[in-house]
Amino acid sequence: MEKIIYIADDEINIRNLVKAFLEKEGFCVHAFATGDLLFDAFKNAPCDLVILDVMMPGNSGFIICTKLREISAVPIIMLTAKDTEDDYVSGLALGSDDYFTKPFSPMKLTMRVKAMFRRAAMDAQNNNAPKTAQADEIIFEDIKIMPNMLTAYAQDKMLNLTKTEFKLLAYMIENQGKAIARQELLNTIWGYDSIVETRATDDTVKRLRRKLSEAGSKLSIDTVWGFGFKLGVKKEGV
């Protein structure tokens, strides 16, 4: 079935360029000049993926992302002209799946879109597969995760995690005791292969570290320089 993509960007040249590249790959693309127009269309006819510019007339891409997350788990890619960490973190923290910084290569954006659809297909396949027994709760140190509810607690305090943050934490707990390569995380959590360039893993780890710290957890996510990350436990008094 043809995948439907909505894109909102107030720059007509960007809208037309992205639309042309994606349609060339067989996607059905609807372009909107504002996020508000996209949101109105989505409420009437949901699509399979959303691409949102941050700075637009009316509600910003951040606000539209928040509104979409209140009603849907549709994959969202944020576009930002500001090459700042705050923009990256803001978009991902609000529930977007990834970001792209302007100016960008339409071909690379197309590759990223394809990768996100591969991930969605893998998730759907896993959901439709025969279910094996799954623990209602998984406990590691002071962390308790509830896979069936996509909920996690630290020191008995609920962690307000996005779906991606939850999947990252759960995967690292499942693989406790070993260092996990960035590429393994990109492939497993995001569905991206080696040709996709993104800082999504590092930015998601930063947010997860902050949320664990704010909850008073003893768990740490340590950087293995030049490789990836590994779960650790903070020493008493640290």
C-alpha positions as CSV (number, residue, x, y, z in Angstrom):
1,M,0.0,0.0,0.0
2,E,1.3,3.5,-0.9
3,K,2.6,5.3,2.1
4,I,1.2,8.8,2.7
5,I,3.5,11.6,4.0
6,Y,2.5,15.0,5.2
7,I,5.0,17.9,5.1
8,A,4.6,21.3,6.6
9,D,7.1,24.1,5.7
10,D,6.4,27.8,4.9
11,E,9.1,27.8,2.3
12,I,7.5,26.7,-1.0
13,N,10.8,25.8,-2.6
14,I,11.6,23.4,0.2
15,R,8.1,21.9,0.1
16,N,8.2,21.3,-3.6
17,L,11.8,19.9,-3.5
18,V,11.1,17.4,-0.7
19,K,7.7,16.5,-2.3
20,A,9.4,15.8,-5.7
21,F,12.1,13.6,-4.2
22,L,9.7,11.6,-2.0
23,E,7.2,11.2,-4.9
24,K,10.0,9.9,-7.1
25,E,10.4,7.1,-4.5
26,G,6.8,6.1,-4.7
27,F,5.4,8.0,-1.7
28,C,2.1,10.0,-1.8
29,V,3.0,13.4,-0.4
30,H,0.7,16.3,0.7
31,A,2.4,19.6,1.4
32,F,1.1,22.4,3.6
33,A,2.3,25.9,4.2
34,T,1.7,25.8,8.0
35,G,1.6,23.2,10.7
36,D,-1.9,24.2,11.6
37,L,-3.1,23.2,8.1
38,L,-1.3,19.9,8.4
39,F,-2.8,19.2,11.8
40,D,-6.3,19.9,10.5
41,A,-5.8,17.5,7.6
42,F,-4.3,14.8,9.9
43,K,-7.4,14.9,12.1
44,N,-9.6,14.2,9.1
45,A,-7.2,11.7,7.4
46,P,-4.2,10.5,9.3
47,C,-1.0,9.8,7.3
48,D,1.9,7.4,7.7
49,L,4.7,9.9,8.4
50,V,4.9,13.7,9.2
51,I,7.8,16.1,8.3
52,L,7.5,19.3,10.3
53,D,9.5,22.6,10.0
54,V,10.0,24.2,13.4
55,M,9.6,27.9,12.5
56,M,6.3,28.5,10.6
57,P,3.4,31.1,10.7
58,G,0.9,30.2,13.4
59,N,1.8,27.4,15.7
60,S,5.4,26.3,15.6
61,G,6.5,22.8,14.6
62,F,7.1,22.0,18.3
63,I,3.5,22.8,19.2
64,I,2.1,20.8,16.3
65,C,4.4,17.9,17.3
66,T,2.9,18.0,20.8
67,K,-0.7,18.1,19.4
68,L,0.0,15.2,17.1
69,R,1.5,13.1,20.0
70,E,-1.7,13.6,22.0
71,I,-3.7,11.7,19.3
72,S,-1.2,9.6,17.4
73,A,2.1,7.7,17.4
74,V,2.8,8.6,13.8
75,P,6.6,8.9,13.0
76,I,7.6,12.6,13.0
77,I,10.8,14.2,11.6
78,M,11.5,17.8,12.6
79,L,13.2,20.2,10.3
80,T,15.1,23.1,11.9
81,A,17.2,25.9,10.5
82,K,18.8,26.4,13.9
83,D,21.9,24.2,14.3
84,T,21.6,24.2,18.0
85,E,21.4,21.4,20.6
86,D,18.4,23.1,22.2
87,D,16.3,22.6,19.1
88,Y,17.3,19.0,18.7
89,V,16.6,18.2,22.4
90,S,13.3,20.2,22.3
91,G,11.9,18.3,19.3
92,L,12.9,14.9,20.5
93,A,11.7,15.5,24.0
94,L,8.3,16.4,22.7
95,G,8.0,13.1,21.0
96,S,9.5,13.5,17.5
97,D,11.4,10.5,16.2
98,D,14.3,12.4,14.6
99,Y,15.4,15.8,13.3
100,F,17.0,17.2,10.2
101,T,19.0,20.5,10.0
102,K,18.6,23.0,7.2
103,P,20.2,23.2,4.7
104,F,19.9,19.5,4.0
105,S,20.2,17.0,1.2
106,P,16.8,15.9,-0.1
107,M,18.3,12.5,-0.9
108,K,19.5,12.1,2.7
109,L,16.1,13.0,4.0
110,T,14.5,10.5,1.6
111,M,16.9,7.8,2.9
112,R,16.0,8.7,6.5
113,V,12.3,8.5,5.6
114,K,12.8,5.0,4.1
115,A,14.6,3.9,7.3
116,M,11.8,5.1,9.5
117,F,9.3,3.1,7.4
118,R,11.6,0.1,7.8
119,R,11.5,0.5,11.5
120,A,7.7,0.8,11.5
121,A,7.5,-2.3,9.4
122,M,9.7,-4.2,11.9
123,D,7.6,-3.0,14.8
124,A,4.4,-4.1,13.1
125,Q,5.9,-7.5,12.3
126,N,6.9,-7.9,16.0
127,N,3.5,-6.9,17.1
128,N,1.8,-9.4,14.8
129,A,4.2,-12.2,15.6
130,P,3.0,-15.0,18.1
131,K,3.5,-13.6,21.5
132,T,6.0,-15.2,23.9
133,A,5.7,-14.9,27.6
134,Q,6.7,-11.4,28.6
135,A,7.4,-10.3,32.1
136,D,4.9,-7.8,33.5
137,E,7.8,-6.1,35.3
138,I,11.6,-6.0,34.8
139,I,13.7,-4.7,37.6
140,F,17.3,-3.6,37.4
141,E,18.8,-1.8,40.4
142,D,16.3,0.9,41.3
143,I,14.6,0.8,37.8
144,K,11.4,-0.9,37.2
145,I,10.0,-1.1,33.6
146,M,6.6,-2.4,32.6
147,P,7.0,-3.5,28.9
148,N,3.3,-4.0,28.3
149,M,2.5,-0.4,29.4
150,L,5.6,1.3,28.0
151,T,6.1,2.7,31.5
152,A,9.3,3.0,33.6
153,Y,9.9,3.9,37.3
154,A,13.1,5.1,39.1
155,Q,13.1,5.1,42.9
156,D,9.4,4.4,42.6
157,K,8.9,7.7,40.7
158,M,7.4,7.4,37.2
159,L,9.8,8.5,34.5
160,N,8.0,10.5,31.8
161,L,9.7,8.8,28.9
162,T,8.9,9.1,25.2
163,K,8.4,5.9,23.3
164,T,11.9,6.1,21.9
165,E,13.4,6.8,25.3
166,F,11.6,3.8,26.8
167,K,12.7,1.5,24.0
168,L,16.3,2.7,24.5
169,L,16.2,2.1,28.3
170,A,14.6,-1.3,28.0
171,Y,17.1,-2.4,25.4
172,M,20.1,-1.3,27.5
173,I,18.7,-3.1,30.5
174,E,18.2,-6.3,28.4
175,N,21.8,-6.0,27.4
176,Q,23.2,-5.0,30.8
177,G,26.8,-5.8,31.3
178,K,28.0,-5.1,27.8
179,A,28.9,-2.1,25.8
180,I,26.5,-1.4,23.0
181,A,27.6,0.3,19.8
182,R,25.9,3.4,18.5
183,Q,25.2,1.6,15.2
184,E,23.5,-1.3,17.0
185,L,21.2,1.2,18.8
186,L,20.5,3.1,15.6
187,N,19.6,-0.2,13.8
188,T,17.6,-1.7,16.7
189,I,15.8,1.4,18.1
190,W,15.5,3.6,15.0
191,G,15.8,1.0,12.2
192,Y,18.6,3.0,10.6
193,D,21.5,1.5,8.7
194,S,25.1,2.7,8.4
195,I,24.4,5.2,5.7
196,V,22.1,7.3,7.8
197,E,23.8,10.2,9.7
198,T,22.1,11.4,12.8
199,R,22.8,12.5,16.4
200,A,19.5,11.0,17.6
201,T,21.2,8.3,19.7
202,D,23.4,10.7,21.6
203,D,20.6,13.3,22.1
204,T,18.2,10.6,23.4
205,V,20.9,9.3,25.7
206,K,21.4,12.8,27.1
207,R,17.7,13.2,27.8
208,L,17.5,9.8,29.4
209,R,20.5,10.5,31.6
210,R,18.9,13.8,32.8
211,K,15.6,12.1,33.6
212,L,17.3,9.3,35.5
213,S,19.3,11.9,37.4
214,E,16.3,14.0,38.2
215,A,14.5,11.0,39.6
216,G,17.5,10.2,41.9
217,S,18.3,6.9,40.2
218,K,21.6,5.1,40.8
219,L,21.7,4.0,37.2
220,S,24.1,5.7,34.8
221,I,24.6,5.5,31.1
222,D,28.3,5.6,30.5
223,T,29.9,6.6,27.2
224,V,32.4,4.1,25.7
225,W,34.4,6.6,23.7
226,G,34.5,5.9,20.0
227,F,32.1,3.0,20.3
228,G,28.8,3.6,22.2
229,F,27.3,3.2,25.6
230,K,27.1,0.9,28.6
231,L,24.9,0.8,31.7
232,G,26.6,1.5,35.0
233,V,25.7,2.1,38.6
234,K,26.8,5.2,40.5
235,K,28.8,4.7,43.6
236,E,27.4,5.7,46.9
237,G,27.8,9.5,47.5
238,V,28.3,10.2,43.8
